[in-house]
Amino acid sequence: MTANKKYIPYLLILPALLMLIMLTIFPLIWSFYTSTRDMTLFDLMMHGGSNVGIRNYTDLFKDSYFWNALKNSLIFVGISVFGQVFFGTLLASVLHSKFIKGKGLFRAIYLIPWIASSVIVAYSWIYFLDANLGFLPSMSYKWTFLNSIGLGRKDWLTNPSLVIFVLAVINIWKGTAFSMLMQSAGFQSIPDSVYEAAEVDGASILQRFSKITLPLLMPFILINLVMTTMITFNVYDIILVMTGGGPMHSSEVLSLFVYNVGFNQGELGYAAAASTVLLIMNLVTTILYLRYIKPVEVN
């Protein structure tokens, strides 16, 4: 009976282990296997396809569309992650203030963009920004000051040099609530007695932020950065609905490139190679975060 009890912990984690294998490990192995084959959607249904080794990868690194998508991804992710973490921390700081009333109501309002369907968000912004029928261009005729601050009638979604930045701003608008929730948890974990002691010692607001708030928030900021970066690297639905990657592939990010190659062109092996590169980029970014961003000890 005693001998059987020692196996109980292993039996308890068995379902979780099976789920990990089925939902994570097996798809990764299958994706890498597919990336080494010349496989189309028809080949997948017929269990066909031929082994091509690393040819998909060599072709990928010669593909100008891939490098364009990679460049767009770096711009989109860089702006989105910085904006979401910055504004999320700012909102969490404001809502943590003792002077703000109705904090629960404000948090609920800020959560609306995040919980809204990406398709609804995309069509809402199309209605707002469309150069011909959009609300913002229409208002610029009535409110001339919009033109003076650069918010007049523009090709927001059809200008190749502008569209990726507009999409990044929209993604910041949608995703900031997640960062706000993460940082709100961080602010609530800091005891008020720490601030009271620092205030008694004569520390200024800036000193309290740099010596207490920021170091204690750093673990939450690190988790926020890792999760926001991974989520943003895989964003494609809003871009697919709003621009489809256009004009002239100027808004095609790497995740949308994988979607277009795999499902529109039907080249599953090539798309799997691109998705493997996307996975590696996520892993490298996470390692860099963990390597160079460390919590600071509070003095």
C-alpha positions as CSV (number, residue, x, y, z in Angstrom):
1,M,0.0,0.0,0.0
2,T,2.9,2.4,0.9
3,A,4.6,1.6,-2.4
4,N,1.5,2.5,-4.3
5,K,1.2,5.9,-2.5
6,K,4.6,7.1,-3.8
7,Y,3.3,6.9,-7.4
8,I,0.2,9.1,-6.7
9,P,2.0,12.4,-7.4
10,Y,3.1,11.1,-10.7
11,L,-0.4,9.9,-11.6
12,L,-1.8,13.4,-10.7
13,I,0.5,15.2,-13.1
14,L,-0.1,12.6,-15.9
15,P,-3.1,14.4,-17.4
16,A,-1.2,17.7,-17.5
17,L,1.8,16.0,-19.1
18,L,-0.4,14.4,-21.8
19,M,-2.0,17.8,-22.5
20,L,1.4,19.4,-22.8
21,I,2.5,16.7,-25.3
22,M,-0.6,16.9,-27.4
23,L,-1.0,20.7,-27.4
24,T,2.6,21.9,-27.4
25,I,5.3,19.4,-28.0
26,F,3.6,17.4,-30.8
27,P,2.6,20.5,-32.8
28,L,6.1,21.8,-32.6
29,I,7.6,18.6,-33.9
30,W,5.0,18.3,-36.6
31,S,5.6,21.9,-37.7
32,F,9.3,21.4,-37.9
33,Y,8.7,18.1,-39.9
34,T,6.4,19.9,-42.3
35,S,9.0,22.7,-42.8
36,T,11.4,20.1,-44.2
37,R,8.9,18.9,-46.9
38,D,7.5,20.2,-50.1
39,M,3.9,20.0,-49.0
40,T,0.7,21.6,-50.3
41,L,-2.8,21.4,-48.9
42,F,-3.6,18.7,-51.3
43,D,-0.5,16.7,-50.2
44,L,-1.6,17.1,-46.6
45,M,-5.0,15.5,-47.4
46,M,-3.4,12.8,-49.5
47,H,-0.6,12.2,-46.9
48,G,1.9,13.1,-49.6
49,G,4.7,15.5,-50.0
50,S,8.4,15.0,-50.6
51,N,11.4,15.6,-48.3
52,V,13.5,18.7,-49.3
53,G,15.6,19.0,-46.2
54,I,16.5,22.7,-45.5
55,R,15.5,23.9,-48.9
56,N,12.4,25.8,-47.6
57,Y,14.7,27.7,-45.2
58,T,17.3,28.6,-47.9
59,D,14.5,29.7,-50.2
60,L,12.9,31.7,-47.3
61,F,16.1,33.7,-46.7
62,K,16.3,34.5,-50.4
63,D,12.7,35.7,-50.4
64,S,12.4,39.5,-50.5
65,Y,8.8,39.3,-49.3
66,F,10.0,37.4,-46.2
67,W,12.5,40.1,-45.4
68,N,9.9,42.8,-45.9
69,A,7.5,41.0,-43.5
70,L,10.3,40.6,-41.0
71,K,11.1,44.3,-41.2
72,N,7.4,45.2,-40.8
73,S,7.2,42.8,-37.8
74,L,10.1,44.5,-36.0
75,I,8.5,47.9,-36.5
76,F,5.1,46.8,-35.5
77,V,6.2,44.8,-32.4
78,G,8.7,47.4,-31.3
79,I,6.2,50.3,-31.3
80,S,3.3,48.1,-30.0
81,V,5.2,46.6,-27.0
82,F,6.8,49.9,-25.9
83,G,3.4,51.7,-26.2
84,Q,1.4,49.0,-24.4
85,V,3.8,48.7,-21.5
86,F,4.4,52.4,-21.1
87,F,0.7,53.4,-21.3
88,G,-0.3,50.3,-19.3
89,T,2.0,51.3,-16.5
90,L,0.9,54.9,-16.6
91,L,-2.8,53.9,-16.4
92,A,-2.1,51.5,-13.6
93,S,-0.2,54.2,-11.7
94,V,-3.1,56.7,-12.1
95,L,-5.7,54.1,-11.0
96,H,-3.5,53.2,-8.0
97,S,-3.6,56.8,-6.8
98,K,-5.6,57.5,-3.7
99,F,-7.2,60.6,-5.3
100,I,-9.0,58.6,-8.1
101,K,-12.6,57.7,-7.4
102,G,-14.5,55.0,-9.2
103,K,-11.5,52.9,-10.1
104,G,-13.5,49.8,-10.8
105,L,-15.6,51.7,-13.4
106,F,-12.5,53.1,-15.1
107,R,-10.8,49.7,-15.3
108,A,-14.0,48.2,-16.8
109,I,-14.0,51.0,-19.5
110,Y,-10.3,50.5,-20.3
111,L,-10.9,46.7,-20.7
112,I,-13.5,47.1,-23.5
113,P,-10.9,47.4,-26.4
114,W,-9.0,44.4,-25.1
115,I,-12.0,42.1,-24.7
116,A,-13.7,43.2,-27.9
117,S,-13.4,41.0,-31.0
118,S,-10.5,41.8,-33.2
119,V,-12.8,41.8,-36.3
120,I,-15.1,44.4,-34.6
121,V,-12.1,46.5,-33.6
122,A,-10.7,46.4,-37.2
123,Y,-14.0,47.4,-38.8
124,S,-14.5,50.2,-36.2
125,W,-11.1,51.7,-37.0
126,I,-11.8,51.3,-40.8
127,Y,-15.0,53.3,-40.3
128,F,-13.0,55.9,-38.3
129,L,-10.0,56.3,-40.6
130,D,-11.2,55.5,-44.1
131,A,-10.1,58.4,-46.3
132,N,-13.4,58.6,-48.2
133,L,-16.1,57.5,-45.7
134,G,-14.3,57.7,-42.4
135,F,-15.5,59.7,-39.4
136,L,-12.1,61.4,-38.8
137,P,-11.7,62.7,-42.4
138,S,-15.4,63.9,-42.3
139,M,-14.8,65.8,-39.1
140,S,-11.7,67.5,-40.5
141,Y,-14.0,69.4,-42.9
142,K,-16.0,70.8,-39.9
143,W,-13.2,71.1,-37.4
144,T,-10.3,72.8,-39.3
145,F,-8.0,72.5,-36.3
146,L,-7.7,68.8,-37.0
147,N,-5.9,69.6,-40.2
148,S,-3.5,71.9,-38.3
149,I,-2.4,69.1,-36.0
150,G,-2.0,66.5,-38.8
151,L,-5.3,64.7,-38.3
152,G,-7.0,65.8,-41.5
153,R,-7.9,63.7,-44.5
154,K,-5.1,61.3,-45.2
155,D,-4.7,57.9,-46.7
156,W,-4.2,56.3,-43.2
157,L,-4.6,52.7,-44.4
158,T,-3.4,53.0,-48.0
159,N,-0.2,55.0,-47.6
160,P,2.7,52.5,-47.8
161,S,5.0,54.6,-45.6
162,L,2.3,55.3,-43.0
163,V,0.1,52.2,-42.6
164,I,2.3,50.0,-40.4
165,F,2.6,52.8,-37.8
166,V,-1.1,53.4,-37.9
167,L,-1.7,49.7,-37.3
168,A,0.8,49.7,-34.4
169,V,-1.1,52.6,-32.8
170,I,-4.4,50.6,-33.1
171,N,-2.7,47.6,-31.6
172,I,-1.5,49.8,-28.7
173,W,-5.1,51.0,-28.2
174,K,-6.4,47.4,-28.1
175,G,-3.7,45.8,-26.0
176,T,-2.8,48.4,-23.4
177,A,-5.5,47.1,-21.0
178,F,-3.6,43.8,-20.6
179,S,-0.5,45.7,-19.5
180,M,-2.6,47.8,-17.2
181,L,-3.9,44.7,-15.5
182,M,-0.4,43.3,-15.1
183,Q,1.0,46.5,-13.7
184,S,-2.0,47.0,-11.4
185,A,-1.2,43.7,-9.8
186,G,2.4,45.0,-9.3
187,F,1.2,48.2,-7.7
188,Q,-1.1,46.4,-5.3
189,S,1.8,44.1,-4.2
190,I,3.8,47.1,-2.9
191,P,3.0,47.8,0.8
192,D,1.9,51.3,1.6
193,S,4.3,51.2,4.6
194,V,7.3,51.2,2.3
195,Y,6.2,54.5,0.8
196,E,5.3,55.9,4.2
197,A,8.8,55.1,5.5
198,A,10.4,56.7,2.5
199,E,8.3,59.8,2.9
200,V,9.3,60.1,6.5
201,D,13.0,59.9,5.4
202,G,12.4,62.8,3.1
203,A,12.3,61.0,-0.3
204,S,10.8,63.0,-3.1
205,I,8.2,61.6,-5.5
206,L,10.8,61.0,-8.2
207,Q,13.1,59.2,-5.7
208,R,10.2,57.0,-4.4
209,F,9.4,56.0,-8.0
210,S,13.0,55.3,-9.0
211,K,14.1,53.6,-5.8
212,I,10.9,51.8,-4.7
213,T,8.2,51.6,-7.4
214,L,10.3,50.8,-10.4
215,P,12.4,48.1,-8.8
216,L,9.4,46.4,-7.2
217,L,7.5,46.6,-10.5
218,M,10.3,45.1,-12.5
219,P,9.3,41.4,-12.2
220,F,5.8,42.4,-13.4
221,I,7.2,44.5,-16.2
222,L,9.4,41.6,-17.3
223,I,6.5,39.2,-17.5
224,N,4.5,41.9,-19.2
225,L,7.2,42.4,-21.8
226,V,7.6,38.7,-22.5
227,M,3.9,38.0,-22.9
228,T,3.1,41.2,-24.8
229,T,6.0,40.6,-27.3
230,M,4.9,37.0,-28.0
231,I,1.2,38.1,-28.4
232,T,2.2,40.9,-30.7
233,F,4.5,38.8,-32.9
234,N,1.5,36.6,-33.6
235,V,-1.0,39.3,-34.3
236,Y,-2.4,39.0,-37.8
237,D,-6.2,39.2,-37.6
238,I,-6.6,43.0,-37.2
239,I,-4.1,43.5,-40.1
240,L,-5.8,40.9,-42.2
241,V,-9.2,42.6,-41.9
242,M,-8.0,46.2,-42.2
243,T,-5.4,46.0,-44.9
244,G,-4.8,42.4,-45.9
245,G,-1.1,43.1,-45.7
246,G,-1.3,45.9,-48.3
247,P,-0.8,48.2,-50.0
248,M,2.1,46.5,-51.8
249,H,2.9,44.3,-48.8
250,S,3.7,47.4,-46.7
251,S,1.7,46.1,-43.7
252,E,2.4,42.4,-44.1
253,V,4.0,41.2,-40.8
254,L,5.6,37.8,-40.4
255,S,2.5,36.1,-38.9
256,L,0.3,37.3,-41.8
257,F,3.0,36.2,-44.2
258,V,2.8,32.7,-42.7
259,Y,-1.0,32.8,-43.1
260,N,-0.9,34.0,-46.7
261,V,1.7,31.5,-47.8
262,G,0.1,28.6,-46.0
263,F,-3.6,29.1,-46.6
264,N,-3.9,31.4,-49.6
265,Q,-1.0,30.0,-51.6
266,G,-1.3,26.5,-50.1
267,E,2.4,26.0,-49.6
268,L,2.4,24.4,-46.1
269,G,6.0,23.4,-46.0
270,Y,7.2,26.9,-46.8
271,A,4.8,28.4,-44.3
272,A,5.9,26.0,-41.7
273,A,9.5,27.1,-42.2
274,A,8.5,30.7,-41.8
275,S,6.5,29.9,-38.6
276,T,9.6,28.1,-37.2
277,V,11.6,31.3,-37.8
278,L,8.8,33.2,-36.0
279,L,9.1,30.8,-33.1
280,I,12.8,31.2,-32.9
281,M,12.4,35.0,-32.8
282,N,10.0,34.7,-29.9
283,L,12.4,32.5,-28.0
284,V,15.4,34.7,-28.7
285,T,13.5,37.8,-27.6
286,T,12.4,36.1,-24.4
287,I,16.0,35.0,-23.6
288,L,17.2,38.6,-24.1
289,Y,14.6,39.9,-21.8
290,L,15.5,37.4,-19.1
291,R,19.2,38.0,-19.6
292,Y,19.3,41.8,-19.6
293,I,16.2,42.9,-17.5
294,K,16.6,42.0,-13.9
295,P,14.8,43.2,-10.8
296,V,16.8,45.8,-8.8
297,E,17.2,45.5,-5.1
298,V,15.5,48.1,-3.1
299,N,17.9,50.1,-1.0
